[in-house]
Amino acid sequence: MKNFVTSLLLLITVQVHGQYYQIIHVKGEISKTASGELLKPGDRLMEDEEITFKSPEAMAAALNPEKGRFIIRADSGQENTVDIIYILKSTITPVRGGMSTRAAGINNAFDLKVYFAEATYVWAGNEIFLPVSRSAFPLDESNYFFLRYQYKGEEINKKVGTEANALLMKQEDVFRVDDKEINPFDVSDYELFYYQSEAEESTLIAEIDFVLISQEVLGTVYKAFETTSKYPYNDVADMFSDMYGKCDPVQVRYNLQDK
């Protein structure tokens, strides 16, 4: 009898796990239709709950203890999905594994362009640390990379930091003008250049479409995968890649490790 009760409780637990999804990240605004409350990380939804997408391209990432990683998104076949009510289970699709960009060797300008500009680049965490070829891109006081962007109608040039012949972009440095912190959402039209002083020449390497994920959000999402996955850095990168563009698990790991 005791074994029967134990087995029954385990069965009930598995069934309950199979029905709910825990929200770990939200892009845009999605509401719980019954209460009108906006979804936020930490919320749990049953698969038969109704949700309403409140902004264009809104989506959310969710975990199910038994089934794994999912993206909640509206029907892509509909022209307008705003304010349409959906049953949760009709909106969930598995995260597409292997989408994230794995950093290969940056041996020339083409490699660097592909790395940053092939698709929207997800800058997840405070920094981007990217080793490059010394022969193609010597980095010193006379030879360096810089970012150019538009900020409130003004063209801003920001020298990119270096470390051991690697680019080292820091959000705290990039988004600072006249020694004052600026709102990254006021910035557009990113371009990466390489400057050589001997030739007095700046070469455009790539036009970049950045999506910025804060260090705090990155850490929160990582914790959701840390205890449930064998490869949490890859899972985080795959999830962000599915939602936004291209995310490099090497950069995810770099920003989460102790430096």
Buried (B, 14 or more C-beta within 10 A) or exposed (E): EEEEEEEEEEEEEEEEEEBBBBBBBBBBBBBBBEEEEBBEBEBEBEBEBEBBBBEEEBBBBBBBBEBBBBBBBBEEEEEEBBEEEBEBBEBBEEBEBEBBBEBEEBEEBEBBBBBBBEBBBBBBBBBBBBBBBEEBBBBEEEBBBBBBBBBEEEEBEBEBBBEEEBBBBBBEBBBBBEEEEBEBEEBEEBBBBBBBEEEEEBEEBBEBBBBBBBBEBBBBBBEBBBEEBEEBBBBBBBBBBBBBBBBBBBBBBBBBEEE
